[in-house]
Amino acid sequence: MWNLTVGLVQRTCSESRDVNIATCIEGIRAASALGAKLVVLPELHNGAYFPQNEDTSHFDLAEPIPGPSTDLYASAAKEFGVVLVTSLFERRGAGLYHNTAVVFDKDGTMAGRYRKMHIPDDPAFYEKFYFTPGDLGFNPIRTSVGSLGVLVCWDQWFPEAARLMATAGADLLIYPTAIGWDPNDADDEKERQLNAWVTVQRGHAVANGIPVVAVNRVGYEADPANIGPGIRFWGNSFVAGCQGEILGQAGSDRDELLVVEIDLCRSEAVRRIWPFLRDRRIDAYGELLRRYRD
């Protein structure tokens, strides 16, 4: 048995950076106290979800990596003895910004980073205005608790990203997330969207034979420009096992700390009876490199 206890810090976010950081640190502390060795925070947890509109002043929220936030979270990882997955707005250079996950090992060292590869541009999710697509590829981050296939939010809809992480040796997939409903959508549409979000990620677990950890924010955030309806983040952070089984899931309407134990040895057993990686026809997949087969 190789068991890993994971803490998922599902939380609301406000305009106050100090309050957001304090809440994150408290979540890390609480998860560690419950035995978590790996703690994951939601996407862009230091602030409100600013890409609801396009405003150049929001670039002032970005910071370099290493920088003030990485110093702070590195100290938290070391203090509480956990591997920590954070999600930051990175200023790489003038006019060049990324949506970046940074991972710290339990001794406080920066184990690695991942820059979000798939960037959405949808109503209330205008991320292409802010974020340059990642250029670090799909490479697991090696830590003391295993190789982490860290991806970010919109990446979770793309099976190619999950597959590339898996074939590079990821022990599990991790998705810091900020996703929610248009408050004006009908209840049946909201249910379809939420079910699709959970289903596609459970599919990544099944197709690759590794667990999935998805950590969402929760609560209502108004459009900063007071034009759109805002976003109701739907929470439902969850962990799925390597056959897609739900090992734990948070609710949809409140801050919640979810602590789940994962048996990482099951991947070996499941891949022996479902050898999808063995049976892939890699000689026949060249057409996947085309945008569309006209």
PASEBA-1860 file (N, C-alpha, C; in nm, 3 decimals):
! residues 294
1> MWNLTVGL> 0.084/-0.120/0.000/0.000/0.000/0.000/0.088/0.125/0.000 ~ 0.059/0.218/-0.087/0.123/0.349/-0.087/0.011/0.452/-0.081 ~ -0.025/0.491/0.041/-0.136/0.582/0.060/-0.088/0.725/0.074 ~ -0.161/0.815/0.011/-0.131/0.958/0.017/-0.257/1.031/0.063 ~ -0.245/1.108/0.170/-0.357/1.187/0.219/-0.348/1.327/0.160 ~ -0.455/1.366/0.092/-0.459/1.492/0.019/-0.563/1.586/0.080 ~ -0.526/1.713/0.096/-0.619/1.814/0.145/-0.658/1.909/0.033 ~ -0.788/1.924/0.009/-0.841/2.013/-0.094/-0.905/2.133/-0.024
9> VQRTCSES> -0.852/2.252/-0.047/-0.899/2.371/0.021/-0.996/2.445/-0.072 ~ -1.124/2.412/-0.061/-1.229/2.480/-0.139/-1.270/2.604/-0.062 ~ -1.266/2.720/-0.130/-1.292/2.843/-0.056/-1.344/2.954/-0.145 ~ -1.408/3.051/-0.080/-1.448/3.174/-0.148/-1.328/3.268/-0.154 ~ -1.332/3.359/-0.250/-1.225/3.457/-0.264/-1.285/3.597/-0.266 ~ -1.212/3.692/-0.211/-1.259/3.829/-0.204/-1.160/3.922/-0.274 ~ -1.188/4.051/-0.268/-1.097/4.149/-0.327/-0.973/4.170/-0.241 ~ -0.977/4.125/-0.116/-0.867/4.149/-0.023/-0.761/4.040/-0.035
17> RDVNIATC> -0.645/4.076/-0.085/-0.535/3.980/-0.098/-0.496/3.926/0.039 ~ -0.489/4.013/0.139/-0.447/3.971/0.272/-0.544/3.869/0.331 ~ -0.673/3.894/0.315/-0.774/3.801/0.368/-0.765/3.668/0.294 ~ -0.751/3.674/0.163/-0.743/3.551/0.084/-0.622/3.467/0.125 ~ -0.508/3.530/0.141/-0.388/3.457/0.179/-0.404/3.398/0.319 ~ -0.458/3.477/0.411/-0.477/3.426/0.548/-0.569/3.305/0.549 ~ -0.673/3.308/0.466/-0.765/3.195/0.458/-0.697/3.073/0.399 ~ -0.614/3.095/0.297/-0.539/2.984/0.239/-0.445/2.921/0.341
25> IEGIRAAS> -0.373/3.004/0.415/-0.279/2.953/0.515/-0.353/2.874/0.622 ~ -0.469/2.923/0.663/-0.548/2.849/0.761/-0.593/2.715/0.705 ~ -0.630/2.712/0.577/-0.668/2.586/0.514/-0.553/2.488/0.509 ~ -0.433/2.538/0.478/-0.314/2.451/0.476/-0.288/2.396/0.615 ~ -0.294/2.484/0.715/-0.271/2.441/0.854/-0.371/2.334/0.894 ~ -0.500/2.357/0.865/-0.604/2.262/0.904/-0.587/2.129/0.833 ~ -0.551/2.132/0.706/-0.531/2.008/0.630/-0.415/1.929/0.687 ~ -0.307/1.999/0.721/-0.192/1.933/0.779/-0.228/1.868/0.913
33> ALGAKLVV> -0.307/1.938/0.993/-0.348/1.884/1.123/-0.429/1.757/1.109 ~ -0.496/1.742/0.995/-0.578/1.622/0.969/-0.498/1.514/0.896 ~ -0.370/1.537/0.881/-0.284/1.433/0.825/-0.250/1.447/0.678 ~ -0.293/1.556/0.614/-0.263/1.573/0.471/-0.114/1.593/0.449 ~ -0.060/1.524/0.349/0.079/1.540/0.309/0.090/1.619/0.178 ~ -0.022/1.632/0.109/-0.032/1.711/-0.014/-0.153/1.801/0.000 ~ -0.137/1.932/-0.021/-0.246/2.027/-0.009/-0.257/2.106/-0.139 ~ -0.380/2.120/-0.189/-0.403/2.188/-0.316/-0.499/2.304/-0.295
41> LPELHNGA> -0.465/2.420/-0.348/-0.548/2.540/-0.343/-0.617/2.560/-0.477 ~ -0.728/2.636/-0.481/-0.796/2.659/-0.609/-0.720/2.756/-0.699 ~ -0.770/2.771/-0.820/-0.706/2.858/-0.918/-0.712/3.005/-0.876 ~ -0.598/3.075/-0.890/-0.589/3.220/-0.866/-0.647/3.258/-0.731 ~ -0.606/3.185/-0.628/-0.665/3.195/-0.494/-0.629/3.322/-0.419 ~ -0.533/3.400/-0.468/-0.494/3.521/-0.396/-0.592/3.636/-0.413 ~ -0.686/3.624/-0.507/-0.776/3.737/-0.530/-0.907/3.695/-0.590 ~ -0.991/3.793/-0.616/-1.116/3.768/-0.687/-1.085/3.727/-0.830
49> YFPQNEDT> -1.181/3.664/-0.896/-1.160/3.619/-1.034/-1.176/3.739/-1.128 ~ -1.065/3.806/-1.155/-1.066/3.931/-1.231/-1.094/3.915/-1.380 ~ -1.069/3.798/-1.446/-1.093/3.792/-1.591/-1.240/3.796/-1.634 ~ -1.331/3.832/-1.544/-1.470/3.848/-1.587/-1.485/3.964/-1.685 ~ -1.388/4.055/-1.685/-1.389/4.163/-1.784/-1.246/4.194/-1.826 ~ -1.229/4.278/-1.924/-1.097/4.315/-1.975/-1.061/4.454/-1.925 ~ -0.959/4.462/-1.841/-0.921/4.588/-1.779/-0.770/4.583/-1.755 ~ -0.696/4.672/-1.819/-0.550/4.666/-1.808/-0.501/4.689/-1.665
57> SHFDLAEP> -0.583/4.753/-1.580/-0.539/4.775/-1.442/-0.524/4.644/-1.366 ~ -0.592/4.538/-1.412/-0.583/4.409/-1.342/-0.442/4.348/-1.355 ~ -0.365/4.391/-1.454/-0.229/4.340/-1.466/-0.143/4.378/-1.344 ~ -0.186/4.479/-1.271/-0.113/4.518/-1.150/-0.118/4.410/-1.043 ~ -0.210/4.314/-1.057/-0.223/4.206/-0.959/-0.114/4.100/-0.975 ~ -0.048/4.099/-1.091/0.051/3.996/-1.119/0.180/4.023/-1.043 ~ 0.259/3.917/-1.024/0.387/3.930/-0.954/0.487/3.831/-1.011 ~ 0.615/3.858/-0.993/0.715/3.766/-1.046/0.720/3.637/-0.966
65> IPGPSTDL> 0.776/3.535/-1.030/0.802/3.407/-0.965/0.950/3.376/-0.986 ~ 1.031/3.368/-0.878/0.998/3.386/-0.737/0.955/3.530/-0.708 ~ 0.880/3.544/-0.598/0.830/3.674/-0.560/0.765/3.667/-0.423 ~ 0.689/3.770/-0.386/0.630/3.774/-0.251/0.542/3.654/-0.218 ~ 0.457/3.613/-0.311/0.368/3.500/-0.282/0.444/3.369/-0.272 ~ 0.542/3.348/-0.361/0.615/3.223/-0.353/0.695/3.215/-0.223 ~ 0.746/3.327/-0.176/0.816/3.327/-0.047/0.721/3.287/0.065 ~ 0.602/3.344/0.061/0.504/3.318/0.167/0.458/3.172/0.167
73> YASAAKEF> 0.424/3.120/0.049/0.373/2.983/0.044/0.484/2.880/0.063 ~ 0.605/2.914/0.025/0.717/2.825/0.055/0.734/2.809/0.206 ~ 0.720/2.920/0.277/0.730/2.915/0.423/0.618/2.832/0.483 ~ 0.498/2.844/0.427/0.385/2.766/0.478/0.406/2.617/0.455 ~ 0.455/2.582/0.335/0.481/2.441/0.305/0.582/2.383/0.404 ~ 0.687/2.458/0.433/0.790/2.412/0.526/0.736/2.406/0.668 ~ 0.662/2.508/0.710/0.610/2.512/0.847/0.518/2.394/0.876 ~ 0.432/2.361/0.779/0.333/2.256/0.802/0.376/2.120/0.746
81> GVVLVTSL> 0.493/2.116/0.682/0.547/1.989/0.636/0.465/1.922/0.529 ~ 0.415/2.003/0.432/0.330/1.948/0.325/0.386/1.987/0.189 ~ 0.355/1.905/0.091/0.373/1.946/-0.048/0.253/2.032/-0.084 ~ 0.276/2.148/-0.142/0.171/2.247/-0.162/0.161/2.288/-0.308 ~ 0.039/2.284/-0.362/0.012/2.327/-0.500/-0.063/2.460/-0.494 ~ -0.001/2.564/-0.547/-0.060/2.698/-0.548/-0.090/2.740/-0.692 ~ -0.161/2.852/-0.707/-0.199/2.901/-0.840/-0.188/3.053/-0.841 ~ -0.095/3.105/-0.920/-0.060/3.246/-0.913/-0.067/3.315/-1.050
89> FERRGAGL> -0.087/3.445/-1.047/-0.085/3.530/-1.165/0.058/3.578/-1.182 ~ 0.129/3.520/-1.280/0.272/3.543/-1.296/0.301/3.658/-1.392 ~ 0.383/3.752/-1.347/0.439/3.854/-1.435/0.578/3.808/-1.477 ~ 0.588/3.763/-1.601/0.715/3.713/-1.651/0.802/3.826/-1.705 ~ 0.737/3.925/-1.760/0.805/4.042/-1.814/0.701/4.145/-1.853 ~ 0.745/4.261/-1.895/0.651/4.365/-1.935/0.560/4.315/-2.047 ~ 0.430/4.313/-2.023/0.334/4.268/-2.124/0.328/4.118/-2.142 ~ 0.393/4.042/-2.054/0.396/3.896/-2.068/0.358/3.833/-1.934
97> YHNTAVVF> 0.239/3.772/-1.932/0.182/3.721/-1.808/0.131/3.578/-1.829 ~ 0.136/3.500/-1.721/0.089/3.362/-1.727/-0.001/3.330/-1.607 ~ -0.085/3.231/-1.627/-0.162/3.169/-1.519/-0.081/3.047/-1.478 ~ -0.016/3.054/-1.363/0.091/2.960/-1.329/0.065/2.889/-1.198 ~ 0.074/2.757/-1.201/0.071/2.676/-1.078/0.214/2.656/-1.032 ~ 0.237/2.679/-0.904/0.369/2.662/-0.845/0.359/2.558/-0.733 ~ 0.449/2.462/-0.734/0.448/2.353/-0.637/0.569/2.365/-0.546 ~ 0.544/2.353/-0.415/0.649/2.358/-0.315/0.658/2.223/-0.245
105> DKDGTMAG> 0.781/2.177/-0.222/0.797/2.053/-0.148/0.788/2.083/0.002 ~ 0.786/1.978/0.082/0.761/1.992/0.225/0.874/2.064/0.299 ~ 0.989/2.078/0.235/1.099/2.154/0.297/1.099/2.300/0.254 ~ 0.997/2.339/0.177/0.984/2.478/0.134/1.050/2.510/0.003 ~ 1.120/2.416/-0.056/1.182/2.442/-0.186/1.076/2.442/-0.295 ~ 1.101/2.520/-0.400/1.010/2.521/-0.514/1.040/2.399/-0.601 ~ 0.945/2.306/-0.605/0.967/2.182/-0.680/0.951/2.202/-0.830 ~ 0.869/2.299/-0.868/0.847/2.324/-1.010/0.725/2.409/-1.033
113> RYRKMHIP> 0.703/2.439/-1.159/0.586/2.520/-1.195/0.527/2.468/-1.325 ~ 0.401/2.502/-1.346/0.331/2.469/-1.471/0.254/2.592/-1.514 ~ 0.272/2.631/-1.639/0.198/2.746/-1.693/0.079/2.695/-1.775 ~ -0.037/2.741/-1.741/-0.162/2.696/-1.805/-0.151/2.701/-1.956 ~ -0.181/2.589/-2.020/-0.163/2.576/-2.164/-0.286/2.617/-2.244 ~ -0.403/2.574/-2.199/-0.528/2.604/-2.269/-0.592/2.727/-2.204 ~ -0.612/2.831/-2.281/-0.661/2.958/-2.227/-0.800/2.987/-2.284 ~ -0.903/2.998/-2.199/-1.038/3.021/-2.249/-1.062/3.167/-2.286
121> DDPAFYEK> -1.165/3.187/-2.365/-1.214/3.321/-2.398/-1.364/3.309/-2.417 ~ -1.435/3.300/-2.307/-1.579/3.280/-2.305/-1.644/3.393/-2.226 ~ -1.775/3.411/-2.236/-1.841/3.512/-2.154/-1.806/3.495/-2.006 ~ -1.753/3.602/-1.946/-1.713/3.608/-1.805/-1.581/3.537/-1.777 ~ -1.522/3.473/-1.878/-1.392/3.407/-1.861/-1.297/3.456/-1.972 ~ -1.263/3.584/-1.967/-1.185/3.646/-2.073/-1.035/3.633/-2.045 ~ -0.988/3.511/-2.035/-0.850/3.489/-1.993/-0.748/3.516/-2.103 ~ -0.790/3.507/-2.229/-0.693/3.533/-2.337/-0.641/3.677/-2.334
129> FYFTPGDL> -0.717/3.767/-2.276/-0.672/3.905/-2.262/-0.554/3.915/-2.166 ~ -0.549/3.825/-2.069/-0.451/3.835/-1.962/-0.334/3.737/-1.972 ~ -0.362/3.615/-2.018/-0.264/3.509/-2.002/-0.206/3.463/-2.135 ~ -0.074/3.459/-2.142/-0.005/3.397/-2.254/-0.009/3.246/-2.235 ~ -0.039/3.168/-2.339/-0.038/3.022/-2.323/0.096/2.971/-2.272 ~ 0.091/2.869/-2.189/0.211/2.815/-2.129/0.311/2.762/-2.230 ~ 0.437/2.758/-2.190/0.544/2.712/-2.278/0.634/2.610/-2.208 ~ 0.587/2.554/-2.097/0.666/2.457/-2.023/0.627/2.313/-2.054
137> GFNPIRTS> 0.527/2.296/-2.139/0.485/2.162/-2.177/0.407/2.091/-2.068 ~ 0.385/1.962/-2.090/0.308/1.879/-1.997/0.405/1.785/-1.927 ~ 0.468/1.836/-1.823/0.571/1.761/-1.752/0.537/1.751/-1.605 ~ 0.526/1.630/-1.551/0.497/1.616/-1.408/0.606/1.681/-1.323 ~ 0.566/1.726/-1.206/0.657/1.789/-1.112/0.692/1.687/-1.005 ~ 0.820/1.657/-0.993/0.866/1.555/-0.899/0.871/1.613/-0.758 ~ 0.808/1.543/-0.664/0.805/1.587/-0.524/0.828/1.468/-0.433 ~ 0.834/1.495/-0.304/0.856/1.389/-0.206/0.736/1.297/-0.190
145> VGSLGVLV> 0.620/1.336/-0.243/0.502/1.249/-0.235/0.467/1.187/-0.370 ~ 0.551/1.208/-0.471/0.527/1.150/-0.602/0.536/1.254/-0.713 ~ 0.510/1.207/-0.834/0.514/1.294/-0.952/0.375/1.349/-0.978 ~ 0.362/1.480/-0.972/0.232/1.546/-0.980/0.207/1.600/-1.121 ~ 0.102/1.552/-1.185/0.062/1.603/-1.316/-0.029/1.723/-1.296 ~ 0.033/1.839/-1.273/-0.044/1.960/-1.242/-0.088/2.027/-1.371 ~ -0.219/2.048/-1.383/-0.281/2.122/-1.493/-0.370/2.228/-1.430 ~ -0.431/2.316/-1.508/-0.509/2.424/-1.449/-0.641/2.442/-1.522
153> CWDQWFPE> -0.750/2.429/-1.451/-0.887/2.464/-1.491/-0.922/2.422/-1.634 ~ -0.919/2.514/-1.728/-0.963/2.485/-1.865/-0.890/2.367/-1.926 ~ -0.768/2.341/-1.878/-0.694/2.222/-1.922/-0.772/2.094/-1.895 ~ -0.864/2.098/-1.797/-0.929/1.974/-1.754/-1.027/1.919/-1.857 ~ -1.059/1.997/-1.958/-1.150/1.949/-2.062/-1.077/1.878/-2.176 ~ -0.945/1.876/-2.173/-0.867/1.826/-2.286/-0.801/1.693/-2.252 ~ -0.845/1.584/-2.313/-0.785/1.453/-2.282/-0.639/1.445/-2.322 ~ -0.598/1.524/-2.420/-0.458/1.520/-2.463/-0.364/1.562/-2.349
161> AARLMATA> -0.404/1.665/-2.273/-0.320/1.712/-2.164/-0.305/1.605/-2.056 ~ -0.416/1.543/-2.021/-0.411/1.436/-1.920/-0.326/1.320/-1.968 ~ -0.341/1.282/-2.094/-0.266/1.169/-2.148/-0.116/1.198/-2.148 ~ -0.078/1.318/-2.189/0.063/1.351/-2.193/0.125/1.353/-2.054 ~ 0.051/1.400/-1.956/0.101/1.394/-1.818/0.116/1.249/-1.774 ~ 0.016/1.167/-1.806/0.021/1.026/-1.765/0.138/0.953/-1.830 ~ 0.159/0.975/-1.959/0.266/0.904/-2.028/0.404/0.959/-1.993 ~ 0.408/1.071/-1.922/0.535/1.122/-1.872/0.560/1.077/-1.728
169> GADLLIYP> 0.470/0.993/-1.675/0.495/0.934/-1.545/0.424/0.996/-1.428 ~ 0.320/1.078/-1.451/0.246/1.137/-1.340/0.180/1.029/-1.256 ~ 0.187/1.043/-1.124/0.120/0.950/-1.034/-0.026/0.988/-1.012 ~ -0.057/1.115/-1.029/-0.195/1.162/-1.022/-0.204/1.294/-1.096 ~ -0.328/1.330/-1.134/-0.355/1.456/-1.203/-0.417/1.553/-1.103 ~ -0.375/1.679/-1.108/-0.422/1.781/-1.015/-0.469/1.902/-1.094 ~ -0.591/1.947/-1.066/-0.649/2.060/-1.138/-0.695/2.171/-1.042 ~ -0.612/2.271/-1.011/-0.663/2.392/-0.946/-0.763/2.460/-1.042
177> TAIGWDPN> -0.878/2.501/-0.989/-0.989/2.537/-1.077/-1.064/2.660/-1.027 ~ -1.119/2.737/-1.121/-1.215/2.843/-1.092/-1.323/2.833/-1.199 ~ -1.428/2.760/-1.169/-1.534/2.739/-1.267/-1.670/2.750/-1.198 ~ -1.765/2.806/-1.271/-1.898/2.824/-1.212/-2.003/2.854/-1.315 ~ -2.122/2.886/-1.263/-2.238/2.908/-1.348/-2.262/3.056/-1.374 ~ -2.322/3.085/-1.487/-2.392/3.211/-1.508/-2.517/3.206/-1.420 ~ -2.534/3.297/-1.325/-2.648/3.290/-1.235/-2.783/3.290/-1.307 ~ -2.786/3.337/-1.433/-2.912/3.343/-1.508/-2.947/3.211/-1.576
185> DADDEKER> -2.855/3.115/-1.576/-2.884/2.987/-1.639/-2.994/2.913/-1.564 ~ -3.071/2.834/-1.639/-3.175/2.752/-1.578/-3.111/2.640/-1.496 ~ -3.187/2.589/-1.400/-3.133/2.486/-1.311/-3.091/2.361/-1.386 ~ -3.166/2.323/-1.491/-3.127/2.201/-1.563/-2.998/2.222/-1.642 ~ -2.975/2.343/-1.691/-2.848/2.373/-1.760/-2.732/2.371/-1.660 ~ -2.753/2.426/-1.542/-2.649/2.423/-1.440/-2.612/2.279/-1.405 ~ -2.711/2.194/-1.394/-2.686/2.054/-1.361/-2.607/1.985/-1.472 ~ -2.641/2.015/-1.597/-2.569/1.954/-1.708/-2.422/1.996/-1.708
193> QLNAWVTV> -2.398/2.124/-1.682/-2.260/2.174/-1.683/-2.178/2.110/-1.571 ~ -2.233/2.105/-1.452/-2.161/2.046/-1.340/-2.134/1.898/-1.364 ~ -2.234/1.826/-1.412/-2.216/1.683/-1.439/-2.110/1.660/-1.547 ~ -2.107/1.747/-1.648/-2.007/1.734/-1.754/-1.867/1.755/-1.697 ~ -1.852/1.853/-1.610/-1.723/1.885/-1.550/-1.670/1.767/-1.468 ~ -1.755/1.708/-1.387/-1.713/1.593/-1.307/-1.685/1.473/-1.397 ~ -1.773/1.451/-1.495/-1.762/1.332/-1.580/-1.635/1.332/-1.662 ~ -1.600/1.446/-1.722/-1.482/1.447/-1.809/-1.355/1.418/-1.729
201> QRGHAVAN> -1.349/1.467/-1.606/-1.230/1.443/-1.526/-1.226/1.300/-1.472 ~ -1.341/1.246/-1.439/-1.344/1.104/-1.403/-1.299/1.020/-1.522 ~ -1.333/1.065/-1.643/-1.288/0.996/-1.763/-1.137/0.998/-1.778 ~ -1.072/1.110/-1.740/-0.926/1.115/-1.745/-0.866/1.013/-1.649 ~ -0.928/0.998/-1.532/-0.879/0.899/-1.436/-0.889/0.759/-1.495 ~ -1.004/0.728/-1.555/-1.024/0.595/-1.613/-0.929/0.570/-1.729 ~ -0.924/0.664/-1.822/-0.845/0.644/-1.944/-0.696/0.631/-1.916 ~ -0.651/0.690/-1.806/-0.507/0.689/-1.777/-0.471/0.603/-1.656
209> GIPVVAVN> -0.571/0.556/-1.583/-0.543/0.469/-1.470/-0.474/0.538/-1.355 ~ -0.502/0.668/-1.335/-0.443/0.741/-1.222/-0.550/0.828/-1.157 ~ -0.534/0.859/-1.028/-0.633/0.943/-0.959/-0.633/1.086/-1.011 ~ -0.744/1.154/-0.986/-0.762/1.294/-1.024/-0.803/1.374/-0.901 ~ -0.742/1.490/-0.882/-0.776/1.582/-0.774/-0.815/1.715/-0.837 ~ -0.939/1.758/-0.816/-0.988/1.884/-0.872/-1.036/1.975/-0.757 ~ -0.978/2.094/-0.747/-1.007/2.184/-0.637/-1.063/2.315/-0.693 ~ -1.188/2.342/-0.665/-1.258/2.459/-0.718/-1.278/2.564/-0.610
217> RVGYEADP> -1.296/2.689/-0.651/-1.343/2.790/-0.557/-1.494/2.782/-0.548 ~ -1.555/2.861/-0.458/-1.697/2.853/-0.435/-1.749/2.993/-0.402 ~ -1.879/3.015/-0.420/-1.937/3.143/-0.385/-1.961/3.233/-0.505 ~ -2.037/3.339/-0.483/-2.070/3.434/-0.590/-1.967/3.546/-0.596 ~ -1.922/3.579/-0.719/-1.835/3.694/-0.740/-1.895/3.780/-0.850 ~ -1.917/3.906/-0.817/-1.976/3.999/-0.912/-1.876/4.036/-1.021 ~ -1.928/4.074/-1.137/-1.845/4.127/-1.244/-1.782/4.258/-1.195 ~ -1.647/4.269/-1.198/-1.583/4.392/-1.150/-1.631/4.517/-1.222
225> ANIGPGIR> -1.675/4.502/-1.348/-1.723/4.617/-1.425/-1.872/4.642/-1.406 ~ -1.939/4.557/-1.330/-2.083/4.568/-1.307/-2.163/4.567/-1.437 ~ -2.115/4.488/-1.532/-2.184/4.475/-1.661/-2.249/4.338/-1.672 ~ -2.173/4.235/-1.648/-2.223/4.099/-1.657/-2.291/4.054/-1.529 ~ -2.347/3.933/-1.531/-2.422/3.882/-1.416/-2.335/3.827/-1.304 ~ -2.203/3.823/-1.325/-2.116/3.763/-1.227/-2.110/3.612/-1.245 ~ -2.038/3.545/-1.153/-2.021/3.400/-1.160/-2.055/3.340/-1.024 ~ -2.132/3.233/-1.027/-2.157/3.154/-0.907/-2.067/3.031/-0.916
233> FWGNSFVA> -1.951/3.036/-0.850/-1.859/2.923/-0.854/-1.921/2.803/-0.783 ~ -1.914/2.687/-0.849/-1.997/2.576/-0.804/-1.928/2.478/-0.710 ~ -1.807/2.508/-0.664/-1.745/2.420/-0.567/-1.734/2.277/-0.618 ~ -1.786/2.181/-0.539/-1.786/2.039/-0.577/-1.646/1.984/-0.601 ~ -1.547/2.040/-0.531/-1.412/1.984/-0.538/-1.418/1.835/-0.508 ~ -1.337/1.756/-0.578/-1.347/1.612/-0.558/-1.217/1.542/-0.588 ~ -1.212/1.417/-0.542/-1.103/1.325/-0.575/-1.166/1.201/-0.635 ~ -1.113/1.159/-0.751/-1.157/1.036/-0.816/-1.041/0.937/-0.817
241> GCQGEILG> -1.074/0.810/-0.792/-0.974/0.705/-0.800/-0.944/0.668/-0.944 ~ -0.854/0.573/-0.963/-0.805/0.543/-1.097/-0.902/0.461/-1.182 ~ -1.019/0.430/-1.129/-1.128/0.376/-1.211/-1.245/0.473/-1.216 ~ -1.218/0.597/-1.181/-1.319/0.702/-1.187/-1.410/0.709/-1.066 ~ -1.389/0.622/-0.968/-1.475/0.623/-0.850/-1.451/0.748/-0.767 ~ -1.559/0.807/-0.715/-1.549/0.926/-0.632/-1.505/0.885/-0.492 ~ -1.390/0.935/-0.449/-1.337/0.904/-0.317/-1.378/1.009/-0.214 ~ -1.415/1.125/-0.261/-1.460/1.232/-0.172/-1.501/1.351/-0.255
249> QAGSDRDE> -1.605/1.423/-0.210/-1.654/1.538/-0.286/-1.711/1.642/-0.191 ~ -1.677/1.767/-0.213/-1.728/1.878/-0.133/-1.863/1.923/-0.186 ~ -1.927/2.011/-0.111/-2.055/2.066/-0.152/-2.040/2.180/-0.251 ~ -2.153/2.244/-0.282/-2.156/2.345/-0.388/-2.173/2.487/-0.337 ~ -2.186/2.506/-0.206/-2.229/2.638/-0.159/-2.153/2.691/-0.039 ~ -2.037/2.634/-0.004/-1.967/2.683/0.114/-1.819/2.648/0.108 ~ -1.742/2.722/0.189/-1.602/2.685/0.208/-1.597/2.547/0.271 ~ -1.501/2.467/0.228/-1.492/2.332/0.283/-1.350/2.279/0.266
257> LLVVEIDL> -1.305/2.211/0.369/-1.177/2.140/0.362/-1.208/1.992/0.346 ~ -1.165/1.937/0.233/-1.187/1.796/0.203/-1.054/1.724/0.215 ~ -1.047/1.625/0.302/-0.926/1.546/0.322/-0.955/1.402/0.282 ~ -0.879/1.352/0.185/-0.907/1.222/0.124/-0.778/1.140/0.118 ~ -0.789/1.013/0.148/-0.675/0.922/0.135/-0.683/0.849/0.002 ~ -0.572/0.849/-0.071/-0.564/0.785/-0.202/-0.463/0.672/-0.196 ~ -0.503/0.555/-0.245/-0.412/0.442/-0.258/-0.347/0.448/-0.396 ~ -0.226/0.499/-0.401/-0.159/0.518/-0.530/-0.112/0.387/-0.592
265> CRSEAVRR> -0.106/0.281/-0.513/-0.065/0.151/-0.568/-0.172/0.090/-0.659 ~ -0.295/0.137/-0.647/-0.403/0.081/-0.728/-0.381/0.105/-0.876 ~ -0.307/0.210/-0.910/-0.284/0.237/-1.052/-0.215/0.120/-1.120 ~ -0.118/0.061/-1.053/-0.047/-0.054/-1.110/-0.144/-0.170/-1.132 ~ -0.227/-0.199/-1.032/-0.321/-0.311/-1.043/-0.424/-0.286/-1.153 ~ -0.476/-0.165/-1.160/-0.581/-0.133/-1.259/-0.522/-0.135/-1.400 ~ -0.402/-0.082/-1.417/-0.341/-0.081/-1.550/-0.307/-0.222/-1.599 ~ -0.296/-0.317/-1.508/-0.271/-0.455/-1.550/-0.396/-0.520/-1.609
273> IWPFLRDR> -0.514/-0.480/-1.560/-0.637/-0.539/-1.614/-0.699/-0.451/-1.723 ~ -0.668/-0.322/-1.721/-0.713/-0.229/-1.825/-0.588/-0.164/-1.886 ~ -0.515/-0.234/-1.973/-0.387/-0.183/-2.023/-0.403/-0.087/-2.141 ~ -0.470/0.024/-2.114/-0.495/0.121/-2.221/-0.366/0.176/-2.279 ~ -0.267/0.200/-2.194/-0.142/0.256/-2.245/-0.072/0.155/-2.337 ~ -0.081/0.027/-2.304/-0.021/-0.077/-2.390/-0.087/-0.081/-2.526 ~ -0.219/-0.065/-2.531/-0.295/-0.090/-2.653/-0.317/0.035/-2.739 ~ -0.259/0.146/-2.702/-0.273/0.266/-2.783/-0.207/0.244/-2.920
281> RIDAYGEL> -0.275/0.286/-3.026/-0.221/0.273/-3.161/-0.147/0.402/-3.197 ~ -0.031/0.419/-3.136/0.043/0.543/-3.157/0.089/0.559/-3.301 ~ 0.092/0.448/-3.376/0.130/0.455/-3.517/0.019/0.513/-3.604 ~ -0.103/0.523/-3.548/-0.218/0.564/-3.628/-0.279/0.697/-3.585 ~ -0.212/0.768/-3.495/-0.272/0.888/-3.437/-0.216/1.018/-3.495 ~ -0.146/1.011/-3.604/-0.084/1.132/-3.658/-0.183/1.243/-3.689 ~ -0.306/1.206/-3.727/-0.407/1.306/-3.764/-0.448/1.392/-3.644 ~ -0.416/1.349/-3.523/-0.449/1.431/-3.407/-0.374/1.564/-3.407
289> LRRYRD> -0.268/1.573/-3.483/-0.193/1.697/-3.489/-0.258/1.800/-3.580 ~ -0.366/1.763/-3.647/-0.441/1.859/-3.728/-0.552/1.920/-3.644 ~ -0.585/2.047/-3.672/-0.692/2.115/-3.600/-0.826/2.048/-3.622 ~ -0.851/2.009/-3.747/-0.979/1.946/-3.783/-0.958/1.871/-3.913 ~ -1.021/1.756/-3.925/-1.003/1.675/-4.046/-1.112/1.710/-4.148 ~ -1.086/1.811/-4.230/-1.183/1.858/-4.330/-1.202/1.753/-4.439
END
